[in-house]
Every structure is written in structure tokens, then in C-alpha cells.
Amino acid sequence: MIYRIGQGYDVHRLAEGETLWLGGVLVPHHKGTVAHSDGDVLIHAICDAMLGAVKLRDIGTNFPDTSDEFKNIDSKILLKRSYDLVRQKGYEIVNIDATISAQQPRLKPFIPDMENAMAGVLGIDEDQVSVKATTTEKLGFEGREEGISSSAVVLLKKVDNGK
């Protein structure tokens, strides 16, 4: 197959006194994610999309939350390791499109930094990474500010390598 597409989704509970990392960027907010790692739902969804596209299951399989190795780990490291696994299968990223669902905080001002941070980690052009944010109009767990979620799709292309 020349192209593969993967879809990812992640959710984390929000709590007072925790940090809120999204797309590798620390977002100031009175609530943050409760997680084994740094809880970056955006990066986790992108990792799942990449890993799924090349049939490497998901982030939990490759980087289990039962392992002390991944306790409080910076999710940018998981992003890099996930992409390394994708490249070992002979694929590279064409583009990433992701959406964060959160009632608060307003994320629009942080999106360019998120796109830049993730593109830098992946070694791709910032134009290949698109992040959007939405609220749920105060509906559901995101709307009640109990949690935050993210979904992502990733398009991969087989690397030619002159073969």
C-alpha cells in the first residue's frame, strides 16, 4: 500500500492543581489532566492515529501506563518514538489533522505553538500539522469541564527509497 490513514482518539479527566499539556505546549489553566504520563490528549490521539495506520495497535500497547518508564513522561517523547516506529515500517507523514474538544480554556491562541512544537519533534513542515479546537456547547463531560478529548487523523505515505 502506498498510502495509509489512521484515526486516533484520547480522553483525560481534568482536575484542579494538575498541569494542562496540549500539543507539547503548557497551557495555563486552573485544571489539568489526570494521567500516568503528562496527559497530553492531543499528542496521544496523534500517536494512536500513526500507530494504527501501520497496524501497530495503540499508544497503550506500545507505551503501557503500567510501566514506570512512562510515569510522568513528556508526551513529545512518545510522539517521537511513535513516529520512529512508523518510519521503521517504511512510512512518512503526509499530514495530520486533529481536533481538541474542551469547554475551557480557550485554545485558539496556543494552536500555532502546538503545531510548531509537534512539527519540530516529528521533523516535518508546520504546514503538515493542523490543529483545531472546539467546545461542546456545555454538553457532555467536556462541556461540564470534567474532561478533555482529542481526535486525530494521519495520512502516511510509503517511502520510495529508490526501490
N, CA, C and O of each residue as an XYZ file, in Angstrom:
652
protein
N       0.838     -1.195      0.000
C       0.000      0.000      0.000
C       0.876      1.250      0.000
O       1.836      1.354      0.764
N       0.536      2.174     -0.852
C       1.296      3.421     -0.927
C       0.878      4.368      0.190
O       1.732      4.988      0.825
N      -0.432      4.488      0.439
C      -0.954      5.382      1.469
C      -1.674      4.583      2.547
O      -2.271      3.538      2.287
N      -1.599      5.106      3.756
C      -2.363      4.551      4.876
C      -2.898      5.711      5.695
O      -2.230      6.733      5.855
N      -4.101      5.548      6.207
C      -4.700      6.567      7.054
C      -4.986      5.948      8.418
O      -5.403      4.793      8.512
N      -4.762      6.718      9.459
C      -5.040      6.254     10.807
C      -5.868      7.283     11.547
O      -5.790      8.482     11.280
N      -6.666      6.789     12.485
C      -7.531      7.648     13.291
C      -7.221      7.384     14.753
O      -7.047      6.233     15.155
N      -7.150      8.441     15.550
C      -6.881      8.294     16.974
C      -7.820      9.149     17.803
O      -8.351     10.156     17.334
N      -8.014      8.725     19.054
C      -8.890      9.439     19.977
C      -8.353      9.234     21.386
O      -7.924      8.134     21.736
N      -8.374     10.286     22.194
C      -7.948     10.158     23.584
C      -8.770     11.085     24.465
O      -9.252     12.128     24.022
N      -8.920     10.680     25.726
C      -9.692     11.415     26.733
C      -8.912     11.389     28.036
O      -8.313     10.374     28.389
N      -8.921     12.499     28.743
C      -8.387     12.526     30.108
C      -9.304     13.352     30.994
O      -9.913     14.331     30.564
N      -9.380     12.925     32.235
C     -10.139     13.654     33.248
C      -9.360     14.926     33.592
O      -8.130     14.940     33.544
N     -10.082     15.987     33.936
C      -9.476     17.239     34.380
C      -9.636     17.373     35.891
O     -10.651     16.969     36.458
N      -8.620     17.947     36.533
C      -8.675     18.160     37.981
C      -7.894     19.410     38.346
O      -6.940     19.786     37.665
N      -8.309     20.041     39.423
C      -7.607     21.212     39.965
C      -6.179     20.817     40.337
O      -5.932     19.704     40.802
N      -5.251     21.739     40.127
C      -3.878     21.541     40.559
C      -3.002     20.705     39.642
O      -1.813     20.537     39.915
N      -3.569     20.173     38.551
C      -2.787     19.408     37.571
C      -2.368     20.354     36.441
O      -2.940     21.433     36.291
N      -1.370     19.950     35.648
C      -0.929     20.754     34.511
C      -1.684     20.336     33.251
O      -2.123     19.193     33.124
N      -1.824     21.277     32.330
C      -2.529     21.031     31.077
C      -1.540     21.175     29.914
O      -1.212     22.281     29.484
N      -1.081     20.028     29.423
C      -0.201     19.977     28.257
C      -1.033     19.582     27.048
O      -1.753     18.584     27.075
N      -0.928     20.375     25.986
C      -1.636     20.087     24.740
C      -0.705     20.353     23.562
O      -0.206     21.465     23.394
N      -0.479     19.337     22.758
C       0.395     19.504     21.602
C       1.809     19.875     21.981
O       2.509     20.537     21.214
N       2.237     19.454     23.160
C       3.586     19.762     23.620
C       3.740     21.150     24.206
O       4.860     21.597     24.457
N       2.627     21.842     24.427
C       2.634     23.210     24.947
C       1.922     23.231     26.302
O       0.835     22.670     26.444
N       2.534     23.876     27.291
C       1.898     24.038     28.595
C       0.880     25.170     28.501
O       1.238     26.321     28.254
N      -0.386     24.831     28.699
C      -1.474     25.802     28.592
C      -1.874     26.212     30.008
O      -2.271     25.360     30.803
N      -1.776     27.495     30.335
C      -2.155     27.934     31.678
C      -3.653     27.757     31.921
O      -4.480     28.251     31.154
N      -3.984     27.053     32.986
C      -5.389     26.819     33.333
C      -5.434     26.296     34.761
O      -4.471     25.686     35.227
N      -6.536     26.526     35.455
C      -6.651     26.082     36.840
C      -6.871     24.583     36.952
O      -6.762     24.019     38.041
N      -7.183     23.927     35.823
C      -7.318     22.480     35.793
C      -6.348     21.901     34.779
O      -5.983     22.546     33.796
N      -5.940     20.661     35.047
C      -5.076     19.942     34.122
C      -5.503     18.497     34.043
O      -6.469     18.090     34.688
N      -4.784     17.722     33.254
C      -5.155     16.332     33.027
C      -4.613     15.411     34.109
O      -3.507     15.594     34.616
N      -5.418     14.421     34.446
C      -5.027     13.362     35.369
C      -4.573     12.200     34.499
O      -5.360     11.663     33.719
N      -3.290     11.804     34.629
C      -2.761     10.776     33.734
C      -1.483     10.165     34.293
O      -0.858     10.714     35.200
N      -1.109      9.023     33.737
C       0.156      8.360     34.079
C       1.322      9.157     33.488
O       2.350      9.341     34.140
N       1.151      9.628     32.246
C       2.155     10.466     31.583
C       1.820     11.916     31.894
O       1.207     12.208     32.921
N       2.223     12.835     31.002
C       1.837     14.237     31.194
C       0.398     14.503     30.754
O      -0.103     15.614     30.928
N      -0.275     13.492     30.184
C      -1.698     13.604     29.860
C      -2.040     14.446     28.646
O      -3.142     14.989     28.566
N      -1.123     14.567     27.705
C      -1.340     15.385     26.511
C      -2.267     14.644     25.543
O      -1.813     13.845     24.723
N      -3.578     14.920     25.650
C      -4.575     14.193     24.844
C      -4.372     14.396     23.349
O      -4.658     13.495     22.560
N      -3.893     15.543     22.956
C      -3.682     15.817     21.533
C      -2.581     14.917     20.980
O      -2.766     14.250     19.962
N      -1.448     14.904     21.649
C      -0.353     14.046     21.186
C      -0.751     12.575     21.259
O      -0.412     11.801     20.363
N      -1.458     12.183     22.301
C      -1.857     10.778     22.429
C      -2.765     10.350     21.279
O      -2.620      9.245     20.758
N      -3.691     11.205     20.883
C      -4.570     10.880     19.754
C      -3.769     10.767     18.458
O      -4.037      9.893     17.635
N      -2.795     11.643     18.279
C      -1.953     11.594     17.072
C      -1.101     10.327     17.073
O      -0.955      9.684     16.033
N      -0.541      9.961     18.219
C       0.227      8.711     18.315
C      -0.646      7.521     17.933
O      -0.224      6.667     17.154
N      -1.859      7.458     18.475
C      -2.763      6.359     18.143
C      -3.070      6.322     16.648
O      -3.131      5.247     16.053
N      -3.260      7.482     16.048
C      -3.548      7.542     14.611
C      -2.367      7.013     13.796
O      -2.553      6.231     12.863
N      -1.169      7.434     14.145
C       0.016      6.965     13.419
C       0.222      5.467     13.592
O       0.418      4.738     12.620
N       0.174      5.018     14.850
C       0.406      3.605     15.140
C      -0.652      2.718     14.494
O      -0.333      1.662     13.947
N      -1.897      3.144     14.556
C      -2.980      2.373     13.948
C      -2.852      2.271     12.443
O      -3.183      1.239     11.860
N      -2.377      3.330     11.808
C      -2.254      3.340     10.352
C      -1.308      2.256      9.844
O      -1.503      1.723      8.752
N      -0.287      1.930     10.631
C       0.676      0.904     10.216
C       0.499     -0.402     10.991
O       1.398     -1.241     11.041
N      -0.696     -0.552     11.601
C      -1.096     -1.769     12.317
C      -0.149     -2.105     13.474
O       0.260     -3.252     13.655
N       0.184     -1.066     14.251
C       0.987     -1.245     15.458
C       0.156     -0.987     16.705
O       0.673     -0.598     17.752
N      -1.149     -1.215     16.565
C      -2.103     -1.103     17.664
C      -2.209      0.329     18.179
O      -2.609      1.215     17.424
N      -1.861      0.586     19.446
C      -2.123      1.908     20.020
C      -1.029      2.294     21.015
O      -0.106      1.527     21.286
N      -1.165      3.492     21.541
C      -0.170      4.042     22.460
C      -0.080      3.219     23.745
O       1.008      3.046     24.294
N      -1.217      2.711     24.227
C      -1.226      1.914     25.451
C      -0.502      0.589     25.300
O       0.087      0.085     26.257
N      -0.543      0.024     24.106
C       0.161     -1.227     23.835
C       1.665     -0.991     23.761
O       2.449     -1.766     24.309
N       2.062      0.075     23.086
C       3.483      0.358     22.869
C       4.149      1.038     24.056
O       5.345      0.856     24.282
N       3.388      1.822     24.818
C       3.931      2.569     25.958
C       2.962      2.430     27.135
O       2.282      3.396     27.480
N       2.886      1.257     27.753
C       1.837      0.977     28.750
C       1.912      1.843     30.002
O       2.991      2.179     30.491
N       0.721      2.196     30.508
C       0.657      3.014     31.725
C       0.928      2.189     32.982
O       0.853      2.701     34.099
N       1.236      0.937     32.793
C       1.638      0.082     33.912
C       3.152      0.082     34.105
O       3.666     -0.512     35.052
N       3.859      0.755     33.195
C       5.319      0.791     33.237
C       5.809      2.080     33.892
O       5.382      3.175     33.527
N       6.709      1.937     34.859
C       7.311      3.113     35.496
C       8.128      3.943     34.516
O       8.349      5.132     34.743
N       8.582      3.322     33.423
C       9.357      4.034     32.401
C       8.581      5.225     31.843
O       9.168      6.230     31.444
N       7.252      5.097     31.821
C       6.430      6.129     31.199
C       5.716      7.020     32.212
O       4.907      7.863     31.824
N       5.997      6.849     33.491
C       5.392      7.669     34.539
C       5.841      9.117     34.354
O       7.037      9.409     34.339
N       4.873     10.017     34.215
C       5.112     11.459     34.038
C       5.951     11.801     32.809
O       6.530     12.885     32.741
N       6.023     10.891     31.840
C       6.847     11.140     30.651
C       6.269     12.292     29.823
O       5.053     12.466     29.734
N       7.150     13.056     29.234
C       6.792     14.119     28.301
C       6.232     13.448     27.043
O       6.929     12.653     26.413
N       5.014     13.749     26.678
C       4.375     13.094     25.539
C       5.074     13.392     24.218
O       4.882     12.659     23.248
N       5.875     14.442     24.158
C       6.648     14.674     22.939
C       7.615     13.520     22.694
O       7.919     13.200     21.545
N       8.095     12.896     23.758
C       8.960     11.714     23.620
C       8.156     10.563     23.028
O       8.653      9.845     22.161
N       6.931     10.380     23.483
C       6.072      9.328     22.936
C       5.747      9.595     21.462
O       5.669      8.665     20.660
N       5.560     10.861     21.115
C       5.298     11.242     19.726
C       6.485     10.860     18.845
O       6.313     10.269     17.780
N       7.672     11.198     19.293
C       8.894     10.877     18.540
C       9.063      9.370     18.410
O       9.361      8.866     17.326
N       8.875      8.650     19.510
C       9.028      7.185     19.466
C       7.977      6.532     18.572
O       8.273      5.570     17.864
N       6.753      7.053     18.603
C       5.704      6.521     17.734
C       6.073      6.725     16.271
O       5.911      5.820     15.452
N       6.568      7.906     15.946
C       6.942      8.174     14.552
C       8.146      7.338     14.151
O       8.241      6.917     12.998
N       9.066      7.088     15.069
C      10.184      6.198     14.764
C       9.677      4.813     14.371
O      10.197      4.207     13.434
N       8.666      4.309     15.079
C       8.079      3.002     14.756
C       7.415      3.021     13.378
O       7.510      2.054     12.623
N       6.749      4.122     13.062
C       6.109      4.280     11.749
C       7.164      4.270     10.648
O       6.992      3.617      9.618
N       8.245      4.992     10.870
C       9.316      5.048      9.858
C       9.999      3.697      9.689
O      10.436      3.354      8.591
N      10.094      2.925     10.776
C      10.659      1.574     10.664
C       9.811      0.689      9.755
O      10.323     -0.247      9.141
N       8.533      0.983      9.670
C       7.631      0.253      8.770
C       7.694      0.805      7.338
O       7.025      0.287      6.443
N       8.506      1.864      7.123
C       8.706      2.408      5.786
C       7.753      3.504      5.375
O       7.556      3.736      4.182
N       7.144      4.198      6.358
C       6.181      5.252      6.045
C       6.619      6.596      6.610
O       7.382      6.673      7.573
N       6.116      7.645      5.984
C       6.329      9.000      6.490
C       5.001      9.745      6.495
O       4.054      9.368      5.805
N       4.951     10.801      7.281
C       3.718     11.591      7.415
C       3.493     12.474      6.194
O       4.393     13.192      5.757
N       2.280     12.410      5.651
C       1.839     13.357      4.633
C       1.226     14.554      5.351
O       1.622     15.696      5.122
N       0.244     14.278      6.231
C      -0.334     15.357      7.037
C      -1.079     14.793      8.244
O      -1.451     13.621      8.292
N      -1.277     15.680      9.210
C      -2.006     15.388     10.444
C      -3.119     16.418     10.563
O      -2.900     17.608     10.335
N      -4.310     15.960     10.919
C      -5.424     16.871     11.193
C      -6.046     16.434     12.515
O      -6.495     15.295     12.646
N      -6.073     17.333     13.491
C      -6.536     16.974     14.836
C      -7.470     18.034     15.395
O      -7.399     19.209     15.035
N      -8.353     17.582     16.291
C      -9.303     18.476     16.957
C      -9.284     18.200     18.451
O      -9.319     17.047     18.880
N      -9.229     19.268     19.240
C      -9.325     19.183     20.694
C     -10.721     19.656     21.087
O     -11.195     20.680     20.594
N     -11.381     18.907     21.980
C     -12.698     19.303     22.494
C     -12.566     19.656     23.964
O     -12.256     18.805     24.797
N     -12.808     20.934     24.272
C     -12.725     21.421     25.653
C     -13.582     22.675     25.773
O     -13.567     23.533     24.890
N     -14.314     22.774     26.850
C     -15.112     23.973     27.079
C     -14.200     25.152     27.439
O     -14.361     26.260     26.927
N     -13.258     24.890     28.315
C     -12.289     25.883     28.771
C     -10.943     25.190     28.925
O     -10.924     23.989     29.197
N      -9.854     25.853     28.772
C      -9.687     27.248     28.369
C      -9.848     27.421     26.860
O      -9.895     26.441     26.116
N      -9.929     28.632     26.430
C      -9.959     28.926     25.003
C      -8.565     28.635     24.458
O      -7.572     29.139     24.982
N      -8.492     27.826     23.413
C      -7.201     27.304     22.955
C      -6.649     27.967     21.702
O      -5.484     27.758     21.364
N      -7.450     28.755     21.013
C      -7.022     29.352     19.742
C      -5.649     30.027     19.811
O      -4.848     29.842     18.894
N      -5.343     30.803     20.862
C      -4.031     31.468     20.891
C      -2.839     30.502     20.980
O      -1.717     30.883     20.646
N      -3.065     29.275     21.422
C      -1.985     28.320     21.624
C      -1.762     27.393     20.428
O      -0.751     26.693     20.371
N      -2.684     27.382     19.486
C      -2.629     26.433     18.380
C      -1.377     26.574     17.524
O      -0.769     25.551     17.208
N      -0.952     27.766     17.128
C       0.283     27.850     16.335
C       1.500     27.259     17.066
O       2.342     26.612     16.444
N       1.589     27.480     18.370
C       2.698     26.906     19.137
C       2.614     25.385     19.182
O       3.639     24.706     19.111
N       1.396     24.839     19.299
C       1.204     23.382     19.298
C       1.656     22.797     17.963
O       2.407     21.821     17.923
N       1.192     23.403     16.870
C       1.556     22.906     15.539
C       3.063     22.958     15.340
O       3.659     22.020     14.809
N       3.672     24.048     15.765
C       5.117     24.213     15.617
C       5.883     23.202     16.469
O       6.854     22.605     16.003
N       5.450     23.010     17.709
C       6.138     22.081     18.612
C       6.088     20.659     18.064
O       7.106     19.968     18.034
N       4.915     20.224     17.634
C       4.797     18.847     17.139
C       5.525     18.659     15.813
O       6.159     17.624     15.605
N       5.448     19.642     14.908
C       6.177     19.548     13.648
C       7.681     19.448     13.922
O       8.384     18.686     13.258
N       8.167     20.210     14.889
C       9.585     20.159     15.241
C      10.006     18.795     15.754
O      11.053     18.280     15.363
N       9.207     18.211     16.620
C       9.506     16.879     17.158
C       9.524     15.844     16.039
O      10.378     14.958     16.017
N       8.575     15.960     15.109
C       8.440     14.987     14.027
C       9.388     15.241     12.862
O       9.560     14.377     12.002
N      10.003     16.418     12.828
C      10.903     16.755     11.733
C      10.170     16.962     10.420
O      10.686     16.634      9.351
N       8.956     17.511     10.507
C       8.164     17.786      9.312
C       7.828     19.270      9.267
O       8.040     19.992     10.242
N       7.307     19.718      8.145
C       6.926     21.111      7.973
C       5.671     21.419      8.793
O       4.767     20.591      8.902
N       5.634     22.604      9.355
C       4.471     23.032     10.149
C       3.178     22.978      9.340
O       2.102     22.783      9.907
N       3.272     23.146      8.027
C       2.099     23.078      7.151
C       1.476     21.687      7.119
O       0.337     21.534      6.676
N       2.196     20.680      7.576
C       1.692     19.312      7.574
C       0.895     18.975      8.842
O       0.355     17.876      8.968
N       0.827     19.929      9.776
C       0.144     19.704     11.056
C      -0.962     20.742     11.228
O      -0.696     21.943     11.272
N      -2.196     20.269     11.323
C      -3.339     21.154     11.527
C      -4.031     20.783     12.833
O      -4.405     19.630     13.049
N      -4.195     21.779     13.698
C      -4.892     21.579     14.970
C      -6.064     22.550     15.034
O      -5.940     23.729     14.703
N      -7.206     22.021     15.470
C      -8.395     22.840     15.669
C      -8.881     22.613     17.088
O      -8.554     21.604     17.713
N      -9.656     23.549     17.589
C     -10.245     23.398     18.922
C     -11.714     23.763     18.843
O     -12.121     24.648     18.091
N     -12.503     23.049     19.648
C     -13.937     23.306     19.684
C     -14.444     23.132     21.114
O     -13.814     22.468     21.937
N     -15.571     23.730     21.382
C     -16.262     23.465     22.636
C     -17.377     22.472     22.330
O     -17.614     22.139     21.169
N     -18.043     22.012     23.344
C     -19.199     21.138     23.127
C     -20.481     21.835     23.554
O     -21.475     21.190     23.886
N     -20.441     23.174     23.538
C     -21.618     23.980     23.885
C     -22.173     23.586     25.252
O     -23.386     23.523     25.456
N     -21.251     23.321     26.186
C     -21.558     22.964     27.585
C     -22.270     21.616     27.724
O     -22.885     21.336     28.753
N     -22.182     20.781     26.677
C     -22.774     19.447     26.723
C     -21.704     18.408     27.043
O     -20.541     18.582     26.679
N     -22.086     17.341     27.713
C     -21.190     16.229     27.975
C     -20.086     16.546     28.967
O     -20.059     17.620     29.569
N     -19.154     15.572     29.132
C     -18.088     15.750     30.123
C     -17.161     16.897     29.786
O     -16.647     17.559     30.688
N     -16.930     17.155     28.471
C     -16.106     18.311     28.104
C     -16.829     19.604     28.468
O     -16.228     20.527     29.017
N     -18.106     19.661     28.161
C     -18.904     20.849     28.437
C     -19.014     21.172     29.921
O     -19.089     22.340     30.303
N     -19.023     20.135     30.758
C     -19.064     20.329     32.212
C     -17.668     20.536     32.794
O     -17.505     20.678     34.006
N     -16.662     20.551     31.916
C     -15.253     20.737     32.296
C     -14.757     19.645     33.235
O     -13.929     19.889     34.113
N     -15.274     18.445     33.035
C     -14.813     17.270     33.788
C     -13.655     16.581     33.074
O     -12.867     15.867     33.694
N     -13.561     16.803     31.769
C     -12.529     16.154     30.980
C     -12.280     16.880     29.681
O     -12.945     17.863     29.353
N     -11.307     16.375     28.949
C     -10.903     16.939     27.668
C     -10.648     15.772     26.724
O     -10.182     14.716     27.152
N     -10.952     15.957     25.447
C     -10.711     14.895     24.479
C     -10.078     15.468     23.215
O     -10.095     16.672     22.962
N      -9.524     14.550     22.443
C      -8.939     14.938     21.171
C      -9.095     13.793     20.187
O      -9.026     12.622     20.559
N      -9.306     14.146     18.936
C      -9.323     13.154     17.861
C      -8.325     13.601     16.801
O      -8.034     14.789     16.661
N      -7.809     12.628     16.060
C      -6.813     12.947     15.039
C      -6.890     11.951     13.901
O      -7.225     10.783     14.098
N      -6.579     12.424     12.721
C      -6.353     11.560     11.571
C      -4.972     11.888     11.008
O      -4.535     13.039     10.997
N      -4.307     10.840     10.545
C      -2.963     10.986      9.992
C      -2.919     10.238      8.668
O      -3.358      9.092      8.577
N      -2.389     10.894      7.645
C      -2.163     10.242      6.356
C      -0.672      9.955      6.228
O       0.165     10.846      6.379
N      -0.361      8.704      5.949
C       1.027      8.272      5.786
C       1.253      7.837      4.338
O       0.331      7.390      3.656
N       2.499      7.979      3.887
C       2.873      7.556      2.542
C       4.085      6.653      2.635
O       5.014      6.925      3.395
N       4.076      5.581      1.864
C       5.209      4.665      1.797
C       6.407      5.415      1.212
O       6.294      6.102      0.197
N       7.548      5.267      1.870
C       8.773      5.916      1.402
C       9.335      5.073      0.264
O       9.447      3.853      0.388
N       9.686      5.715     -0.835
C      10.152      5.014     -2.027
C      11.517      4.367     -1.824
O      11.701      3.197     -2.160
N      12.464      5.103     -1.286
C      13.840      4.619     -1.096
C      14.469      4.077     -2.379
O      15.364      3.233     -2.333
N      13.992      4.568     -3.519
C      14.583      4.191     -4.798
C      14.282      2.781     -5.251
O      14.914      2.290     -6.186
N      13.347      2.123     -4.623
C      13.025      0.727     -4.990
C      11.928      0.672     -6.015
O      11.531     -0.414     -6.438
